Amino acid sequence: MTPPPAAPGLPVLGNALRMMGDVQQFLVDTYRQMGPVYRVRALNQAFVIMAGERANRFLLEHGDEVFSSEESFGGLDREFGMRVHVLRGRPHRHLRKVLASGLSRDLLAARWARVTAETDRLLGEWAGQSALPVVDRCQRLAAAQLTIAFTGASSAARFEQLRSAFELVLDVTIAGKWPAATLQWPAYRRARADILAFARAALQDRADHPTAGPPDLLDRALAATDENGEIYPLDVRAGMALQGYFAGINTVAYLYSFLVYALTQHADVRVRVRAEADSWDGSFTGLRDLPALHGLVLETLRVYPPAPGSARTVLADFDFEGFRIERGRRVLVATSVPHQLPEHFADPERFDIDRDFAAGRRASVYAPFSVGSHTCLGAGMTEVLAVATTAMLLRHLDLTAPARPLRITATPGPNPGKRFTVAARARAAG
């Protein structure tokens, strides 16, 4: 067996420029040119790309056997004790189950009034701004919502510190944007120490002052034991707590940002979903009666997936589509490439909120949060909260985007970039 072919690229830079921009479009275009497996190079990094329906199926069925996530995600564990990202097999399944119980939609329902009150307050601050920085405001909104739901209190006072530290770790350890020595900067080391101390203090405060209602992420972390019934070390339990404090800063916020863009670009969709938002009674249970808004969220995830690929390292040689992929190779399974293929989604360039997303999920070709054992733990919560947030936004605001092309950036995750702004004004009565 021969190694996969190399995708054409520039001297020295390789494929870096395109992968630093709209990486999803790059992966789709290169799949069409090169087929389901090929090699790319971005400066000092090299990857084998696996893409298409069979790649998704391979990750789903064989990922735990042949891949490790330690090299790609180990930084989150080393820096913040977020061990779930690097475990495999039974230990991984067990810790995911523990975390999932503290990141559930039941918590969102139990704290619905507080989450929606904070959402209304923050959206109210958007009104009257002629150049609202969408990504920044969506990050602040999502982080506040999810920390209230997962921990009972907003982390707004620590938002800047949490965001800068988390994004730096992602840029260094996953994206390879900066050298590893960057994580030795004194300012970062101080911020990291403060964040870890904050997480430990939050756990201690919860132990000293239990709350009523369903157990949240802090409660689960306090009582968490490993697959053998042994209490997790404090750094792992603090890392579990930090899953809640870091939640929303990237994936959820970027989805919100792309939803804002979609609403400004598709007037017919905007009219339809606004009418549905106006009919909503504001309750958590009433969210199930908003099919157009659900379709908007799912179609936005199809066109602008927050996780276009899953980065892994090969543990044992294997063959895929006639090529040998060797042990030690870094692999990116481009799980969202099928989103843009007409054999899976008819007329994929059309923005269509009425697609059959359930069928795509069953076939593992609709995969905005990846597939397999490392699928995003908060995927269900993200979709529900995005529906509610979009409905509240539509009720209160009219948004207008400048008439210029969207410039997507790939790091720390695909997002519309800091330059994406909108004019926001309070919606006229009636």
C-alpha positions as CSV (number, residue, x, y, z in Angstrom):
1,M,0.0,0.0,0.0
2,T,1.2,3.5,-0.8
3,P,0.8,6.7,1.3
4,P,-2.0,9.1,0.4
5,P,-1.2,11.7,-2.3
6,A,-0.2,15.3,-1.3
7,A,-2.6,18.1,-2.0
8,P,-1.0,20.9,-4.0
9,G,0.2,23.9,-2.0
10,L,2.6,26.8,-1.8
11,P,6.3,26.5,-1.1
12,V,7.0,26.8,2.6
13,L,3.4,27.7,3.5
14,G,1.9,24.6,2.0
15,N,-1.9,24.7,2.5
16,A,-1.7,27.1,5.5
17,L,-3.3,30.2,4.0
18,R,-6.5,28.4,3.0
19,M,-6.7,26.4,6.2
20,M,-6.4,29.6,8.2
21,G,-9.5,30.9,6.5
22,D,-12.6,29.0,5.6
23,V,-11.3,25.6,6.5
24,Q,-14.6,23.9,5.8
25,Q,-14.6,25.1,2.2
26,F,-11.0,24.1,1.8
27,L,-11.8,20.6,3.0
28,V,-14.7,20.3,0.6
29,D,-12.8,21.7,-2.4
30,T,-9.8,19.5,-1.8
31,Y,-12.0,16.4,-1.3
32,R,-13.5,17.1,-4.8
33,Q,-10.1,17.5,-6.2
34,M,-8.1,14.8,-4.4
35,G,-10.7,12.2,-3.3
36,P,-11.4,10.8,0.2
37,V,-7.8,10.7,1.6
38,Y,-4.8,13.0,1.0
39,R,-2.0,14.8,2.7
40,V,-1.8,18.5,3.6
41,R,0.9,20.7,5.1
42,A,0.5,23.9,7.0
43,L,3.9,25.4,7.9
44,N,5.4,23.0,10.4
45,Q,2.3,20.8,10.6
46,A,1.4,17.9,8.4
47,F,-1.9,16.0,8.4
48,V,-3.6,13.2,6.5
49,I,-7.1,14.2,5.7
50,M,-9.9,11.6,5.6
51,A,-13.2,12.9,4.2
52,G,-16.6,11.8,3.0
53,E,-19.2,9.4,4.2
54,R,-16.9,6.4,4.5
55,A,-14.4,8.4,6.6
56,N,-17.2,9.3,9.0
57,R,-18.2,5.7,9.2
58,F,-14.6,4.7,9.8
59,L,-14.3,7.1,12.7
60,L,-17.5,5.9,14.2
61,E,-16.7,2.2,13.9
62,H,-12.9,2.1,14.4
63,G,-11.9,5.4,15.9
64,D,-11.3,4.0,19.4
65,E,-9.1,1.2,18.0
66,V,-6.7,3.1,15.8
67,F,-6.8,6.8,17.0
68,S,-5.7,8.8,20.0
69,S,-6.6,12.4,20.8
70,E,-3.7,12.9,23.2
71,E,-1.4,14.8,20.8
72,S,-4.2,17.1,19.6
73,F,-6.1,17.7,22.9
74,G,-3.6,16.8,25.6
75,G,-2.9,20.5,26.2
76,L,-6.4,20.9,27.7
77,D,-5.6,18.2,30.1
78,R,-2.1,19.4,30.9
79,E,-3.1,23.0,31.4
80,F,-6.6,22.7,32.9
81,G,-7.1,19.1,34.0
82,M,-9.8,18.5,31.3
83,R,-9.0,14.8,31.0
84,V,-12.1,13.6,29.1
85,H,-10.5,14.9,25.9
86,V,-7.6,12.4,26.0
87,L,-9.0,9.2,27.6
88,R,-10.0,6.2,25.6
89,G,-12.1,3.1,26.1
90,R,-13.8,2.4,29.4
91,P,-12.2,5.3,31.3
92,H,-13.4,7.7,28.6
93,R,-16.9,6.4,28.4
94,H,-17.2,6.6,32.2
95,L,-16.0,10.2,32.5
96,R,-18.2,11.3,29.6
97,K,-21.2,9.8,31.4
98,V,-20.3,11.7,34.6
99,L,-19.9,15.0,32.7
100,A,-23.0,14.5,30.6
101,S,-25.1,14.3,33.8
102,G,-23.8,17.8,34.7
103,L,-24.3,19.3,31.2
104,S,-27.9,18.2,30.6
105,R,-30.9,20.0,29.2
106,D,-32.7,19.2,32.5
107,L,-30.4,21.8,34.1
108,L,-31.3,24.4,31.5
109,A,-35.0,23.7,32.2
110,A,-34.5,24.0,35.9
111,R,-32.7,27.4,35.6
112,W,-34.7,28.6,32.6
113,A,-36.0,31.8,34.2
114,R,-32.5,32.9,35.2
115,V,-30.9,32.0,31.9
116,T,-33.6,33.9,29.9
117,A,-33.5,36.9,32.2
118,E,-29.8,37.2,31.6
119,T,-30.2,36.7,27.9
120,D,-32.8,39.4,27.7
121,R,-30.6,41.8,29.7
122,L,-27.5,41.2,27.5
123,L,-29.5,41.4,24.2
124,G,-30.9,44.7,25.4
125,E,-27.4,46.0,25.6
126,W,-27.0,45.3,21.9
127,A,-29.7,47.8,20.9
128,G,-28.6,51.1,19.5
129,Q,-25.1,49.9,18.4
130,S,-24.2,50.8,14.8
131,A,-21.1,48.4,14.7
132,L,-21.8,45.6,17.2
133,P,-18.8,43.2,17.3
134,V,-20.8,40.0,16.9
135,V,-18.3,37.4,17.9
136,D,-17.3,39.2,21.1
137,R,-20.9,39.8,22.2
138,C,-22.0,36.3,21.3
139,Q,-19.1,34.9,23.4
140,R,-20.1,36.9,26.4
141,L,-23.8,35.9,26.0
142,A,-23.1,32.2,25.6
143,A,-20.6,32.1,28.4
144,A,-23.1,33.8,30.8
145,Q,-26.0,31.5,29.7
146,L,-24.1,28.3,30.1
147,T,-22.3,29.1,33.4
148,I,-25.7,30.0,34.9
149,A,-27.2,26.7,33.7
150,F,-24.2,24.5,34.6
151,T,-22.9,26.1,37.8
152,G,-25.7,28.4,39.0
153,A,-23.8,31.6,38.6
154,S,-22.5,33.7,35.7
155,S,-18.8,33.9,35.1
156,A,-19.1,37.3,33.5
157,A,-16.6,38.9,36.0
158,R,-13.9,36.5,34.9
159,F,-14.9,36.4,31.2
160,E,-11.8,38.2,29.8
161,Q,-9.4,36.0,31.7
162,L,-11.2,32.8,30.9
163,R,-11.4,33.6,27.2
164,S,-7.9,34.7,26.7
165,A,-6.4,31.7,28.5
166,F,-8.6,29.2,26.9
167,E,-8.1,30.5,23.4
168,L,-4.4,30.7,23.8
169,V,-4.2,27.0,24.8
170,L,-6.3,26.1,21.8
171,D,-4.2,28.1,19.5
172,V,-1.0,26.6,20.8
173,T,-1.9,23.0,21.4
174,I,-4.6,22.2,18.7
175,A,-4.2,24.8,16.0
176,G,-0.4,25.0,16.2
177,K,-0.7,28.8,15.6
178,W,1.9,29.6,18.3
179,P,4.9,27.7,19.6
180,A,4.6,25.7,22.8
181,A,6.9,28.1,24.6
182,T,4.0,30.6,24.5
183,L,2.4,28.8,27.4
184,Q,5.4,29.7,29.5
185,W,4.7,33.5,29.3
186,P,4.4,34.9,32.8
187,A,1.1,36.6,32.1
188,Y,-0.5,33.3,30.9
189,R,1.0,31.3,33.9
190,R,-0.5,33.8,36.3
191,A,-3.9,33.6,34.6
192,R,-3.8,29.8,34.5
193,A,-3.0,29.7,38.2
194,D,-5.9,32.1,39.0
195,I,-8.3,30.0,36.9
196,L,-7.3,26.8,38.5
197,A,-7.6,28.4,42.0
198,F,-11.0,29.8,41.0
199,A,-12.2,26.3,39.9
200,R,-11.0,24.7,43.2
201,A,-12.6,27.5,45.2
202,A,-15.9,27.0,43.3
203,L,-15.9,23.4,44.2
204,Q,-15.1,24.1,47.9
205,D,-17.9,26.8,48.1
206,R,-20.4,24.3,46.7
207,A,-19.3,21.7,49.2
208,D,-19.8,24.2,52.0
209,H,-23.1,25.6,50.6
210,P,-25.1,22.9,48.8
211,T,-27.9,24.1,46.5
212,A,-31.4,22.8,46.0
213,G,-32.6,21.5,42.6
214,P,-31.1,18.9,40.3
215,P,-27.3,18.3,40.7
216,D,-25.3,20.5,38.4
217,L,-21.7,20.3,37.1
218,L,-20.2,21.4,40.4
219,D,-22.2,18.8,42.3
220,R,-21.2,16.1,39.9
221,A,-17.5,17.1,40.0
222,L,-17.5,17.1,43.8
223,A,-18.8,13.5,44.0
224,A,-17.2,12.1,40.8
225,T,-15.4,8.8,41.0
226,D,-13.5,7.0,38.2
227,E,-14.5,3.8,36.5
228,N,-13.1,1.8,39.5
229,G,-15.0,3.8,42.1
230,E,-12.0,5.8,43.2
231,I,-12.5,9.6,43.7
232,Y,-10.9,11.6,40.9
233,P,-7.9,13.7,41.8
234,L,-8.7,17.3,42.6
235,D,-7.1,18.6,39.4
236,V,-9.5,16.4,37.4
237,R,-12.5,17.5,39.3
238,A,-11.4,21.1,38.9
239,G,-11.1,20.4,35.2
240,M,-14.6,19.1,35.2
241,A,-15.8,22.3,36.7
242,L,-13.9,24.3,34.1
243,Q,-15.8,22.5,31.3
244,G,-18.7,24.6,32.5
245,Y,-16.8,27.9,32.8
246,F,-15.2,27.5,29.3
247,A,-18.5,26.3,27.8
248,G,-19.9,28.7,25.2
249,I,-16.7,30.7,24.7
250,N,-16.1,29.1,21.3
251,T,-18.5,26.5,19.9
252,V,-21.8,28.0,21.1
253,A,-20.7,31.6,20.5
254,Y,-19.6,30.9,17.0
255,L,-22.9,29.2,16.2
256,Y,-24.7,32.3,17.5
257,S,-22.5,34.5,15.3
258,F,-23.2,32.5,12.2
259,L,-26.9,32.6,13.1
260,V,-26.8,36.4,13.2
261,Y,-25.1,36.3,9.8
262,A,-27.7,33.9,8.3
263,L,-30.6,36.1,9.6
264,T,-29.1,39.2,7.9
265,Q,-28.6,37.3,4.6
266,H,-31.9,35.4,4.1
267,A,-34.9,37.8,4.3
268,D,-37.4,35.0,3.6
269,V,-36.1,32.9,6.4
270,R,-36.0,35.8,8.8
271,V,-39.7,36.7,8.2
272,R,-40.7,33.1,8.7
273,V,-38.7,32.5,11.9
274,R,-39.6,35.9,13.4
275,A,-43.3,35.0,13.0
276,E,-42.7,31.8,14.9
277,A,-40.7,33.5,17.6
278,D,-43.5,36.0,18.1
279,S,-45.9,33.0,18.7
280,W,-43.6,31.4,21.3
281,D,-44.9,31.6,24.9
282,G,-41.3,31.9,26.2
283,S,-41.3,28.6,28.1
284,F,-38.7,25.8,27.9
285,T,-41.4,23.3,26.9
286,G,-42.7,25.6,24.2
287,L,-39.3,25.3,22.3
288,R,-40.5,22.0,20.9
289,D,-43.2,23.9,18.9
290,L,-40.7,26.0,16.9
291,P,-39.9,23.9,13.8
292,A,-38.7,26.7,11.6
293,L,-36.3,28.0,14.3
294,H,-35.0,24.4,14.8
295,G,-34.5,24.2,11.1
296,L,-32.6,27.5,11.0
297,V,-30.2,26.3,13.7
298,L,-29.6,22.9,12.1
299,E,-29.1,24.4,8.6
300,T,-26.7,27.0,10.1
301,L,-24.8,24.1,11.6
302,R,-24.7,22.4,8.2
303,V,-23.3,25.3,6.4
304,Y,-21.1,26.6,9.1
305,P,-20.1,23.6,11.2
306,P,-18.3,24.4,14.5
307,A,-16.2,21.3,14.3
308,P,-15.3,20.7,10.6
309,G,-13.0,17.9,11.5
310,S,-11.7,15.7,14.3
311,A,-8.0,15.7,14.9
312,R,-6.4,12.4,15.9
313,T,-3.0,10.6,16.0
314,V,-2.7,7.1,14.5
315,L,-2.0,4.3,17.0
316,A,-1.6,1.5,14.5
317,D,-1.1,1.3,10.8
318,F,-4.4,0.9,8.8
319,D,-5.6,1.0,5.2
320,F,-8.3,3.4,4.0
321,E,-9.5,3.7,0.4
322,G,-6.5,2.0,-1.0
323,F,-3.8,3.9,0.9
324,R,-1.7,3.0,4.0
325,I,-1.9,5.5,6.9
326,E,1.0,4.8,9.3
327,R,1.3,4.8,13.0
328,G,2.3,8.2,14.4
329,R,0.6,10.2,11.6
330,R,-1.7,13.1,12.5
331,V,-5.1,12.7,10.9
332,L,-8.0,15.1,10.5
333,V,-11.2,13.3,9.8
334,A,-13.2,16.0,8.0
335,T,-16.6,14.9,9.3
336,S,-18.5,17.9,7.9
337,V,-17.4,17.5,4.3
338,P,-20.6,15.5,3.5
339,H,-22.6,18.6,4.4
340,Q,-21.7,20.2,1.1
341,L,-22.1,17.1,-1.1
342,P,-25.2,16.9,-3.3
343,E,-25.5,13.1,-2.9
344,H,-26.3,13.8,0.8
345,F,-27.9,17.2,0.8
346,A,-29.7,18.2,-2.4
347,D,-28.6,21.6,-3.8
348,P,-26.1,22.1,-1.0
349,E,-25.4,25.7,-1.8
350,R,-29.0,26.7,-1.1
351,F,-29.8,27.7,2.5
352,D,-32.8,25.5,3.3
353,I,-34.2,25.2,6.8
354,D,-36.6,22.4,5.8
355,R,-34.0,19.7,5.1
356,D,-34.3,16.2,6.6
357,F,-31.5,16.5,9.1
358,A,-32.7,13.4,11.0
359,A,-31.9,11.2,8.0
360,G,-28.5,12.8,7.7
361,R,-27.7,12.1,11.3
362,R,-28.8,8.5,11.0
363,A,-26.4,8.1,8.1
364,S,-23.6,9.9,9.9
365,V,-23.3,12.5,7.1
366,Y,-24.8,15.3,9.2
367,A,-22.1,15.8,11.8
368,P,-21.6,19.4,12.9
369,F,-20.2,18.1,16.3
370,S,-18.3,15.2,14.9
371,V,-19.2,11.5,15.2
372,G,-18.2,8.7,17.5
373,S,-17.1,8.5,21.1
374,H,-15.7,12.1,21.1
375,T,-18.8,13.8,19.9
376,C,-19.3,17.1,21.6
377,L,-20.9,16.5,25.0
378,G,-23.0,19.7,24.9
379,A,-24.4,19.2,21.4
380,G,-28.0,18.7,22.5
381,M,-27.8,21.7,24.9
382,T,-26.3,23.8,22.2
383,E,-29.1,23.2,19.7
384,V,-31.9,23.9,22.2
385,L,-30.3,27.0,23.6
386,A,-29.5,28.3,20.1
387,V,-33.2,28.0,19.2
388,A,-34.3,30.0,22.4
389,T,-31.6,32.6,21.9
390,T,-32.5,33.2,18.3
391,A,-36.2,33.6,19.2
392,M,-35.4,36.1,21.9
393,L,-33.1,38.0,19.6
394,L,-35.8,38.2,16.9
395,R,-38.3,39.5,19.3
396,H,-36.2,42.4,20.5
397,L,-33.9,43.4,17.7
398,D,-33.5,44.3,14.0
399,L,-30.1,43.5,12.7
400,T,-28.4,44.8,9.5
401,A,-25.0,43.5,8.3
402,P,-22.6,45.6,6.1
403,A,-22.7,44.7,2.4
404,R,-19.3,42.9,2.3
405,P,-18.3,39.3,2.0
406,L,-18.0,37.2,5.2
407,R,-14.4,36.4,6.0
408,I,-14.3,33.2,8.0
409,T,-11.3,32.5,10.2
410,A,-10.3,29.0,11.3
411,T,-8.9,29.7,14.8
412,P,-9.5,28.9,17.6
413,G,-12.5,27.5,15.7
414,P,-14.4,28.5,12.5
415,N,-16.0,31.9,13.2
416,P,-16.9,35.0,11.3
417,G,-13.9,36.9,12.7
418,K,-13.5,40.0,14.8
419,R,-14.3,42.3,12.0
420,F,-17.9,41.0,11.5
421,T,-20.2,43.7,12.9
422,V,-23.9,44.5,12.6
423,A,-26.1,47.5,13.3
424,A,-28.6,46.6,16.0
425,R,-31.7,48.5,16.8
426,A,-34.6,47.8,19.1
427,R,-37.5,46.3,17.1
428,A,-40.4,48.6,16.5
429,A,-43.6,47.8,18.3
430,G,-46.1,45.9,16.2
